[in-house]
Amino acid sequence: MNILFIHQNFPGQFKHLAPALVAAKHTVVAMTMQSKAPATWEGVHMVPFQANRGTTPNMHPWVADFETKTIRGEAALRAAIALRQQRFVPDVIIAHPGWGESLFVKEVWPTAKLGIYCEFFYHPHGADVGFDPEFANADIGDACRVRLKNINNLLHFEVADAGISPTYWQASTFPEPFRSKITVVHDGIDTDAIAPNPAVSLTLTTNSGQIVLTRNDEVVTFVNRNLEPYRGYHIFMRALPAILRARPNARVLLVGGDDVSYGARPEGDRKWKDIFAAEVRGQINDADWGRVHFLGNIPYQHFIPLLQLSTVHVYHTYPFVLSWSLLEAMSAGCAIVASDTQPLHEAIRHDDTGRLVNFFDVAGLAKEICALLSDAAARARLGANARAFAQATYDLKNICLPRQLDWVESLQSKPDHK
């Protein structure tokens, strides 16, 4: 088959699938908006393209998002026409539609089968929007704006032949009739590479010098792409004073940038990271604050040892997209404390594969973390169960990748889209 991937930051969620299709002797091409993309990547022929205009100044804020997606869609359309002129005709197109690039590609290749990555369908109520009353917007216009964000999704439903979603809960956010066209297969976790390592060590550079941490140390880890309310950073920080008082030998390692991946930015030039650090700083003495380490965004080769080192790993999230890091922590055998929110229910069974606490229960979070820090037997049981579940459910080589390849093969045989 001729297979075309479309992802603004390729490979993204397709980093395993695309090379596997190359290995299966398919011709694989990828369109990406990375201006410095290599000519080939893992046997995939790369086609970079760029938008030739920006968003209109003073555009109505409710529709600015869709104008941006339209601009990207047009840019992808022009790149697709140029690709067609080179006599490339895909049998199957696999796209992450979230940024709009795949909106118009079937105008160029109407007979190609289009499969889309179904990450999330926005809802003005009952999911992430309005979940956290601390940041809820009382303006009814916010619900209207959220509904309009789905224009891109709805237009893709008209042209897509099938979808793939990483979790059942994320798939459940999509409406019928398209929901029935979505196959649930996770992107996959390499459970061979991400495994417990009792001999792991990690060197931290602090103001007082270098510290070498091993599995004999008490380490609490908190990981996200960016430290922000959507991923419970404010709740975790508010739990810190109690954790540090109760556990005088614990070190807390936070991984994540100070930008915003989801939700609104704070007012002014401040960062969520700094806002909530400042909020709790007065409750923590200097010596205890010296045991809190903000590591920023770290290279992946250092990220896995950090998970392997973790005594207790904390993962909080609004009802939103489930992070890879949670499943990687499970694969590493971490003892996990997580928020009792819908995305977690597929992976964390309370007191089996981890412990669940109410998202907003600061005292409960601190109590559960401290309870696990003092109970090695419980940590060993939860960590072993978490790893076994990850292997049985999310293993890349044996579970997810074969199912993804079956899904791609099935796309070609889909009846013509109506």
C-alpha positions in Angstrom: 0.0 0.0 0.0 0.9 3.6 -0.4 0.3 5.2 3.1 0.3 8.9 3.9 0.6 10.2 7.4 -0.4 13.8 8.3 0.7 15.2 11.6 1.8 18.7 12.3 4.7 17.4 14.5 5.2 14.0 12.9 5.7 11.3 14.2 3.8 12.2 17.3 1.5 9.4 18.2 2.6 7.5 15.1 6.3 7.1 16.1 5.9 3.3 16.3 3.2 2.7 13.7 4.9 4.5 10.8 8.2 2.6 11.0 6.3 -0.7 11.4 4.5 0.0 8.2 7.8 0.7 6.4 9.1 -2.7 7.8 6.0 -4.3 6.4 7.2 -3.1 2.9 4.6 -0.4 2.5 5.5 2.9 0.9 5.1 5.5 3.7 5.1 9.3 3.3 4.5 11.9 6.0 3.4 15.5 5.7 4.5 17.6 8.6 4.7 21.3 9.5 8.2 20.9 10.9 10.3 23.2 8.8 13.5 21.4 9.5 12.2 17.9 9.0 14.8 15.5 7.5 14.3 14.1 4.0 13.6 10.7 5.5 12.9 9.4 9.0 13.0 5.6 9.8 12.3 4.9 6.1 9.4 7.4 5.9 9.7 10.0 3.2 9.1 13.4 4.8 7.2 16.2 3.1 7.4 19.5 5.1 5.0 22.3 4.4 4.2 25.7 5.9 1.2 28.0 6.1 1.5 31.2 4.0 -0.6 33.4 6.2 -1.5 34.0 9.8 -4.7 34.5 11.7 -6.7 37.6 10.9 -6.1 40.4 13.5 -9.2 41.1 15.7 -10.9 37.9 14.6 -13.9 37.0 16.7 -12.3 34.9 19.5 -15.0 32.1 19.2 -14.0 31.4 15.6 -10.3 32.3 15.6 -9.4 28.7 16.4 -11.2 27.4 13.3 -9.6 30.1 11.1 -6.2 28.8 12.2 -7.2 25.2 11.4 -8.5 26.4 8.0 -5.2 28.1 7.2 -3.3 24.9 8.1 -5.8 22.8 6.1 -5.3 24.9 3.0 -1.5 24.7 3.4 -1.8 20.9 3.6 -4.1 20.9 0.6 -1.5 22.8 -1.5 1.2 20.4 -0.3 -1.0 17.4 -1.2 -1.6 18.8 -4.7 2.2 19.1 -5.2 2.6 15.5 -4.0 -0.1 14.3 -6.4 1.8 16.0 -9.2 4.7 13.8 -8.3 2.4 10.9 -9.0 2.0 9.8 -5.4 -1.5 8.4 -4.7 -2.1 7.1 -1.2 -4.4 4.1 -0.7 -4.7 5.1 3.0 -4.3 8.4 4.8 -3.7 8.4 8.6 -4.0 11.8 10.2 -4.1 13.5 13.5 -6.9 16.0 12.7 -6.5 18.2 15.8 -4.8 21.1 14.0 -6.9 21.0 10.8 -4.3 19.8 8.3 -6.3 16.9 7.1 -9.5 18.8 6.5 -9.3 19.0 2.7 -7.0 16.1 1.6 -9.8 14.0 0.2 -10.4 16.8 -2.3 -7.1 15.8 -3.7 -7.4 12.0 -3.2 -11.1 11.2 -3.0 -10.7 7.5 -3.3 -8.1 7.2 -0.5 -9.4 5.9 2.9 -8.9 8.3 5.7 -8.4 7.2 9.3 -8.2 9.8 11.9 -6.7 9.8 15.4 -9.5 10.6 17.8 -7.9 12.2 20.7 -10.7 14.3 22.3 -14.1 15.7 21.5 -14.8 19.0 23.4 -17.8 19.3 25.7 -19.0 22.5 27.3 -20.1 20.5 30.4 -19.2 17.2 32.0 -15.6 16.8 31.0 -12.6 19.2 31.4 -14.5 22.5 30.9 -15.8 23.7 34.3 -14.4 20.7 36.1 -12.3 22.8 38.4 -14.4 25.6 40.0 -11.2 27.5 40.9 -10.7 28.2 37.3 -14.3 28.0 35.9 -15.4 30.7 33.6 -18.9 32.0 34.6 -19.4 33.6 31.1 -21.8 31.4 29.2 -19.9 32.5 26.1 -17.2 30.1 27.1 -19.5 27.1 26.5 -20.3 28.6 23.1 -16.7 28.9 22.2 -16.0 25.3 23.3 -18.9 24.0 21.1 -17.4 25.9 18.1 -14.0 24.2 18.7 -15.7 21.0 17.5 -16.3 22.4 14.0 -13.0 20.8 13.0 -14.0 17.4 14.4 -17.5 17.5 12.9 -16.1 18.3 9.4 -13.7 15.4 9.7 -16.6 13.1 10.5 -18.0 13.9 7.0 -14.9 12.7 5.2 -13.2 10.2 7.6 -13.7 6.5 7.0 -12.7 5.4 10.5 -11.0 6.5 13.7 -8.6 5.2 16.3 -8.5 6.4 19.9 -6.0 5.5 22.6 -8.5 4.9 25.5 -12.1 4.0 25.8 -12.9 7.1 27.8 -11.4 9.4 25.1 -13.4 7.5 22.4 -16.6 7.9 24.5 -16.3 11.7 24.3 -17.1 11.4 20.6 -20.8 11.5 19.5 -22.6 8.9 17.4 -22.8 8.1 14.6 -19.0 8.5 14.4 -18.3 6.9 17.8 -19.2 3.5 16.2 -16.4 4.0 13.7 -13.7 4.4 16.3 -11.4 1.5 17.2 -9.7 1.7 20.7 -6.0 0.9 20.5 -3.4 2.6 22.7 -0.3 4.1 21.1 1.6 1.4 23.0 4.3 1.3 25.8 7.6 -0.5 25.3 7.4 -2.5 28.4 10.7 -4.2 27.7 12.6 -0.9 27.7 10.5 0.6 30.5 10.9 -1.9 33.3 11.9 -1.8 37.0 15.6 -1.4 37.7 16.6 -2.0 41.3 20.2 -0.8 40.5 19.1 2.6 39.1 20.7 5.8 40.3 20.3 9.4 39.4 22.6 12.4 40.0 21.0 15.7 40.9 22.8 19.0 40.8 21.6 21.2 43.6 22.7 24.6 45.1 24.7 22.6 47.7 26.3 20.3 45.2 25.6 17.0 43.6 23.4 14.3 45.1 23.2 10.7 44.0 19.8 9.1 44.5 19.1 5.4 44.5 16.2 3.1 45.2 17.3 3.3 48.9 16.2 7.0 48.9 12.6 8.2 49.4 11.6 9.9 46.2 8.2 11.3 45.2 7.9 12.0 41.5 5.4 14.3 39.7 5.6 14.4 35.9 3.8 16.4 33.2 4.7 18.2 30.0 4.0 21.5 31.7 3.2 22.2 35.3 -0.4 23.5 35.2 -3.9 23.1 36.7 -5.2 20.7 34.0 -2.7 18.1 35.4 -3.3 18.9 39.0 -0.1 20.8 39.7 -1.9 23.2 42.1 -3.3 20.3 44.1 0.1 18.6 44.4 1.8 21.7 45.4 -0.8 22.4 48.2 -0.1 18.9 49.5 3.6 19.4 49.6 3.9 21.1 53.1 2.2 18.2 54.8 4.3 15.6 52.9 7.6 17.4 53.7 6.6 17.7 57.4 5.6 14.1 57.7 8.5 12.6 55.6 11.7 14.4 56.6 13.9 12.3 54.3 11.7 12.5 51.2 12.8 14.3 48.1 10.3 15.6 45.6 11.2 15.6 41.9 8.9 17.6 39.6 9.3 17.2 35.8 7.6 19.7 33.5 8.0 23.0 31.8 6.5 26.4 32.9 4.4 26.9 29.8 0.8 25.9 29.2 -0.2 22.8 27.2 -4.0 22.9 28.1 -6.4 25.4 29.4 -5.9 29.1 30.0 -2.7 31.0 30.8 -2.5 32.9 34.1 -3.1 36.7 33.9 -0.1 38.8 33.2 3.4 37.4 32.7 3.3 34.9 35.6 3.6 31.2 35.2 1.5 28.6 36.9 4.6 27.0 38.2 5.7 30.1 40.0 2.2 31.0 41.2 1.6 27.8 43.2 5.2 27.5 44.3 4.8 31.0 45.8 1.5 30.0 47.4 3.0 27.3 49.5 6.5 28.6 50.0 5.6 30.3 53.3 4.4 27.0 54.8 7.8 25.3 54.0 11.0 26.1 55.8 14.2 26.5 53.8 15.7 23.1 54.7 12.5 21.3 53.5 12.3 23.5 50.4 15.8 22.3 49.6 14.3 18.8 49.1 12.0 20.0 46.3 13.6 19.9 42.9 12.1 21.4 39.8 13.9 19.5 36.9 12.1 21.2 34.0 11.8 19.2 30.8 14.3 16.4 30.8 15.6 14.2 28.0 13.8 10.9 27.6 16.9 8.9 28.5 16.9 10.5 31.9 13.1 10.3 32.3 12.9 6.5 32.4 15.6 6.3 35.2 13.5 8.9 37.1 10.5 6.6 37.0 12.5 3.6 38.0 13.9 5.6 40.9 10.4 6.7 42.1 9.2 5.5 45.5 5.7 7.0 44.9 4.6 8.5 41.6 1.8 11.0 41.5 -0.5 11.6 38.5 -3.4 14.0 38.6 -5.6 15.1 35.6 -8.8 16.8 34.8 -11.2 14.6 32.7 -9.0 14.9 29.7 -6.5 13.1 27.5 -4.6 10.5 29.5 -0.8 11.1 29.5 1.7 8.5 28.2 3.7 9.2 31.4 1.1 7.5 33.6 1.3 4.3 31.6 5.1 4.5 31.4 5.1 4.8 35.2 3.0 1.7 35.4 5.4 -0.2 33.1 8.3 0.9 35.3 6.6 -0.7 38.3 5.8 2.6 40.2 3.6 2.7 43.2 1.1 5.3 41.9 -1.3 7.8 43.6 -3.7 9.2 41.0 -6.8 11.4 40.7 -10.1 9.6 40.8 -11.1 11.0 37.4 -12.6 9.2 34.4 -9.4 8.9 32.3 -7.7 7.0 35.2 -10.4 4.4 35.7 -9.2 2.3 32.7 -5.7 1.9 34.1 -5.8 2.4 37.9 -8.0 0.1 40.0 -8.0 1.4 43.5 -5.6 -0.5 45.8 -4.8 -2.9 43.0 -2.8 -1.1 40.3 -2.5 2.1 42.3 -4.4 4.3 44.7 -7.1 6.8 43.7 -7.9 10.0 45.6 -10.5 12.8 44.9 -8.8 15.3 42.5 -9.5 18.2 44.9 -8.7 16.5 48.2 -5.3 18.0 49.1 -5.2 16.5 52.6 -6.3 13.1 51.2 -3.5 13.2 48.5 -0.8 14.0 51.1 -2.2 11.3 53.4 -2.1 8.6 50.6 1.4 9.6 49.5 2.7 9.4 53.0 0.9 6.1 53.7 2.6 4.5 50.7 6.0 6.0 51.5 5.8 4.2 54.9 4.5 0.8 53.5 7.1 -1.0 51.4 4.9 -4.1 51.0 2.0 -2.1 49.6 4.3 -0.3 47.2 5.8 -3.6 46.0 2.3 -5.1 45.5 0.9 -2.0 43.7 4.0 -1.6 41.5 4.0 -5.3 40.5 0.3 -5.2 39.6 0.7 -1.9 37.7 3.5 -3.4 35.6 1.5 -6.6 34.9 -1.5 -4.6 33.8 0.6 -2.4 31.5 2.2 -5.5 30.0 -1.2 -7.2 29.5 -3.0 -4.1 28.2 -0.6 -1.5 26.7 2.4 -3.5 25.6 3.7 -2.1 22.3 5.1 -5.1 20.6 2.6 -7.8 21.6 -0.7 -5.9 22.0 -0.9 -2.4 20.6 1.2 -2.4 17.5 -0.3 -5.6 16.0 -3.8 -4.1 16.6 -2.7 -0.8 15.0 -1.4 -2.6 11.9 -4.7 -4.6 11.7 -6.6 -1.3 11.9 -4.5 0.2 9.0 -5.1 -3.0 6.9 -8.8 -2.8 7.6 -9.0 0.8 6.4 -8.3 -0.2 2.8 -11.3 -2.5 2.8 -13.7 0.0 4.2 -16.7 0.7 1.9 -16.8 4.0 0.2 -17.6 6.7 2.7 -21.1 8.1 2.5 
